[in-house]
Amino acid sequence: MRQWLYHWTLRLTVGDLTRFGLPKPDHRVYETHPIANSQLVYYVGHGAIGPVPDIARFHPYAVELADGREIDPEVVIFATGYLPRFEFLDASVFADSAGAGRPTLWLNAFTPGHPTLAVAGLLQPDSGMFTLAHWQTVLFARVLQARRDRPERAAAFAQRVRERAGERYSGQVKESSRHWFEVGHAEYLRAVQRALVDLEGK
């Protein structure tokens, strides 16, 4: 429903962006991160920004584009993002033995085989981050408390981490490194709540 509403809101307020020379998207709304910038559409529409295809290769004094054209830009900025690697730990700790920057975690926080280790904030939510990171840390604190007071509950939790590591908490998104940690906040918070309830036996 949200995808459908947002798609038609965009169509009515902005229109078809291909009329500005932008490529037609190969995915639906919310399957990648949206660009929330009304000025971009304004400047593209008025010709101050000219969209170009991907870069195919660099030459000594030119840049060749995917469509075969060559341009001579003043500067090229690589906005490539990053991969979350924890250089101070062996990559196998987070089940990322290839070192690709894609840890295999349950609830994007808990790693199999290391019950006293968790990460907070390794999320790309469709909302704010702080509430989600807060509940991740609450759950981790309760896990540590259970290890002290109710070891059978902590052991059951550790078993769930082993069985469910790698679960996703989003709708359909493009399979790319930009979306490895994508979560829908409502679905994710429900999963954390279920984990808390199971852990505490309520």
Secondary structure, 3 states (H helix, E strand, C coil): CHHHHHHHHHHHHCCCHHHHCCCCCCCCCCCCCCCCCHHHHHHHHCCCCCCCCCEEEEECCEEEECCCCEECCCCCCCCCCCCCCCCCCCHHHHCCCCCCCCCCCECCCECCCCCCCECCCCCEECCCCHHHHHHHHHHHHHHHHHHHHCHHHHHHHHHHHHHHCCCCECCCCCCCHHHCCEECHHHHHHHHHHHHHHHHCC
